[in-house]
Amino acid sequence: MTTTAPPPGTTRVGPPRAAPDVPPRPVRPVVTELRLAAFASHWRRTLPLGPLTLLTGPSGSGASSALRAYEALARLGAGDALEDVFPDPVSCVPERAVADAEGRRGFRIGCTVDGPAGPVRLDVAVQAEPSLRIVGERLTAGGQTLLSTALRDPRRPTVQAAWHTAGQVPVTRAPLPDGRLATALLPLRVAGVTEGQLRVLAAAEQVVVGLHSAFLCDPLPGGMRGPARAGEERLRSGCDNLAAVLARTRTQCAHRHARLVAAAAAGCAGPVTALTTRESADGKVEALVGRGAGRTTPIGRLGDGELRYVALALVLLTGPHVLEVNTPDEIPWAMRALTVLTDGFDRGLDARQSGELLRLAAGICADGHLRLLGTVGEAGAALAGATEGAVLVDLSG
């Protein structure tokens, strides 16, 4: 199982001409392409990713598995162990994949991360049977391979890695563990002395930062209805501690909280004049919806769609500072873009709520601090197709 390097770029020689309107290089590393060479139901598929990307298609088209591949790359980029990222690796192997003479089968995924170092491609080949291990990895930029790994001895839990140095020794070789992403390990192994080493480090760090800054969001209304423990002020993936986070945003993020109230008023039934909280003697916090004239309603009385709508609006409006995101603290958010992953972006929402949320997402994603990759059904796809700034990827073809 190997990955294929991109073809080298071409250079045009001719008379001078006016420079085209080329978009500036992203200041923050962002994933601009997801490659599913062989993963679950996908085969040789490449998905373009913009600031706001919605995947759609009939049941079984692989929208959810595409998000799963992105999440897997993000976790590998964060340094997670392969067995933790893929607890059921065989389910990721395409049905059409044929075992080799040694009974080995696997899958291949990759991405392109654009940023200050230019577009950098990462491709990973994973063996799922008979044992789980990374058997090949390639990091390329500008048509040049900066890092490659390959399985040389199946009896050893390592791969042979080679990375570009451009010094007295043009290539450095060393064994690396086959259960971790080599790209994520490079900053610990490369000294950064020669120009070649600095280029490898810049590319690897760009990929790691671009992938690592991800938040999986799946609001579960059942968990959001009850009170939350006071002090749990970073929103979890299931948004079950919504009440505690609202208590924080109301006091610390007044402007964003006011925008959240306005968004809730646009997407919830009945008047919404405030989102407040009430703390009980046992240290629990309950969220309340202001209805005007001094009346409040426990947030648990909202419908499932309303709760999902409020939670997603909160994520979009507040960003990484109130989310439970496992990212490196040494890199400020001014140099990173958070990517929110949400399977079923429009699940449980009516057309009005979906439209409001899409417009909100498009406006927020346009400034470059936050990106969103989600899946939508037919109704959500129709709305996304009419939303300026949204990239709709149809997987039905």
TALIN-V208570 format. One record per run of one state. SS is the DSSP state (H for helix, E for strand, - for the rest). FROM is the first residue (numbers start at 0). LEN is the number of residues. If there is no record, write none. Layout:
BEGIN
SS,FROM,LEN ; SS,FROM,LEN
END
This chain:
BEGIN
-,0,29 ; E,29,10 ; -,39,2 ; E,41,7 ; -,48,3 ; E,51,5 ; -,56,6 ; H,62,15 ; -,77,4 ; H,81,4 ; -,85,3 ; H,88,4 ; -,92,12 ; E,104,10 ; -,114,5 ; E,119,10 ; -,129,3 ; E,132,9 ; -,141,2 ; E,143,7 ; -,150,7 ; E,157,7 ; -,164,6 ; E,170,7 ; -,177,4 ; H,181,8 ; -,189,5 ; H,194,18 ; -,212,1 ; E,213,3 ; -,216,4 ; H,220,4 ; -,224,3 ; E,227,2 ; -,229,5 ; E,234,1 ; -,235,6 ; H,241,11 ; -,252,1 ; H,253,14 ; -,267,6 ; E,273,6 ; -,279,4 ; E,283,9 ; -,292,2 ; E,294,4 ; H,298,3 ; -,301,2 ; H,303,19 ; E,322,1 ; -,323,9 ; H,332,3 ; -,335,2 ; E,337,5 ; -,342,8 ; H,350,15 ; -,365,4 ; E,369,6 ; -,375,2 ; H,377,8 ; -,385,4 ; E,389,5 ; -,394,3
END
